[in-house]
Amino acid sequence: MANILIVEDDKDLNFAYQLILKRENHNVATAFNGEEALEQLHSFKADIILLDLLMPIKSGVEFLQSYDIINEHSDVKILVFTNIDNAPEINEALRLGADKCIIKAWTSPQGLVKLINNMLQPGQEQETEANTPTKA
């Protein structure tokens, strides 16, 4: 069981991810933009942050610029979950400390769960259905 923060501005997707992850017995908190996510992290100790990139108020990249993963929160895993394919935003998110980036449209709910479980248990690599470009 892990603490997972879902940062997704689409309310239906946010709710669907919540259901999927709670069904796997994870503790889940949600935010609908990067600013809300930063506020949530004051009271919610996340193990993994599921982060959309394109959001109002504060984007995923702006969130990463404010949330110093590399120096202050290196134990938190960041999974960028977006529909942007090969965009500069993905490269910037990886440069700022995101661990993986996957494309929403190419990832089944089961693939998402497997990927999150793999991130929680490094060394127990399993094959996933997710397209997972990772940082070099």
C-alpha positions in Angstrom: 0.0 0.0 0.0 1.3 3.4 -1.0 0.3 7.1 -0.6 -0.5 8.3 -4.1 -1.3 11.9 -5.1 -3.3 12.2 -8.3 -2.8 15.6 -10.0 -5.3 15.7 -12.9 -7.6 18.5 -14.0 -10.1 16.3 -15.8 -12.6 15.4 -13.0 -13.7 12.2 -14.7 -10.2 10.9 -15.2 -9.2 12.0 -11.7 -12.1 10.1 -10.2 -11.4 7.0 -12.4 -7.8 6.9 -11.3 -8.9 7.3 -7.7 -11.2 4.2 -8.0 -8.6 2.1 -9.7 -5.9 2.9 -7.1 -8.1 2.6 -4.1 -9.2 -0.8 -5.4 -5.5 -1.8 -5.1 -5.6 -0.6 -1.4 -3.5 2.5 -2.0 -4.2 5.7 0.0 -5.2 8.4 -2.5 -5.3 12.2 -2.4 -6.3 14.3 -5.4 -5.6 17.8 -6.8 -6.8 19.4 -10.0 -3.8 21.6 -10.7 -0.2 22.1 -9.6 -1.1 24.7 -7.1 -3.6 22.4 -5.3 -1.0 19.6 -5.4 1.6 21.8 -3.6 -1.1 22.5 -1.0 -2.0 18.8 -0.6 1.6 17.9 0.0 1.7 19.9 3.2 -0.6 17.4 4.8 -0.2 14.3 2.6 3.1 12.4 2.4 3.1 11.0 -1.1 5.1 8.0 -2.2 4.1 8.5 -5.8 2.7 11.6 -7.6 0.7 10.8 -10.7 1.1 14.1 -12.6 -0.7 15.5 -15.7 1.3 18.2 -17.6 -1.4 20.4 -19.1 -3.5 21.9 -16.4 -4.9 25.3 -15.5 -3.5 27.6 -12.8 -0.2 25.7 -12.5 0.9 23.1 -15.0 2.8 19.9 -14.3 6.1 21.5 -15.3 5.4 24.5 -13.1 4.6 22.2 -10.2 7.9 20.4 -10.7 9.7 23.7 -10.8 8.2 24.5 -7.4 8.5 21.1 -5.9 12.3 20.4 -5.6 12.3 16.6 -6.2 16.0 16.3 -7.0 17.3 18.0 -3.8 14.5 17.9 -1.2 12.1 15.1 -2.2 14.2 12.5 -3.9 12.3 9.6 -2.2 9.0 10.6 -4.0 8.5 9.0 -7.3 6.9 11.1 -10.1 5.0 9.5 -12.8 4.0 12.0 -15.6 0.8 10.8 -17.1 -0.1 12.9 -20.2 -1.4 12.8 -23.7 1.4 15.0 -25.0 3.7 12.9 -27.2 7.4 13.9 -27.7 6.8 17.4 -26.6 9.4 19.7 -24.9 7.3 19.6 -21.8 8.0 15.9 -21.3 11.8 16.5 -21.6 11.5 19.4 -19.2 9.5 17.2 -16.7 12.2 14.5 -16.8 15.0 17.1 -16.4 13.2 18.4 -13.3 13.1 15.0 -11.7 10.1 13.1 -13.0 10.9 9.4 -13.0 8.8 8.2 -15.9 6.4 9.6 -18.5 3.6 7.6 -20.0 0.9 8.4 -22.5 -2.6 8.2 -21.1 -4.2 7.0 -24.4 -1.6 4.2 -24.7 -2.0 2.9 -21.1 -4.7 0.6 -19.8 -5.9 0.8 -16.2 -4.1 -2.5 -15.6 -0.9 -1.2 -17.2 -1.0 1.9 -14.9 -1.4 -0.3 -11.8 1.5 -2.5 -12.9 3.7 0.5 -13.5 2.9 2.0 -10.2 3.6 -1.3 -8.4 6.9 -1.6 -10.3 7.9 1.9 -9.2 7.1 1.0 -5.6 9.2 -2.1 -5.7 12.3 -1.4 -7.6 14.2 -4.4 -8.7 11.1 -6.4 -9.4 10.7 -5.3 -12.9 7.6 -6.6 -14.6 6.4 -6.1 -18.2 3.8 -3.5 -18.5 1.4 -2.4 -21.2 2.5 1.2 -20.7 4.7 3.1 -23.0 7.4 4.3 -20.6 10.0 6.6 -21.9 12.3 7.2 -18.9 15.0 9.7 -18.1 18.5 8.8 -19.2 
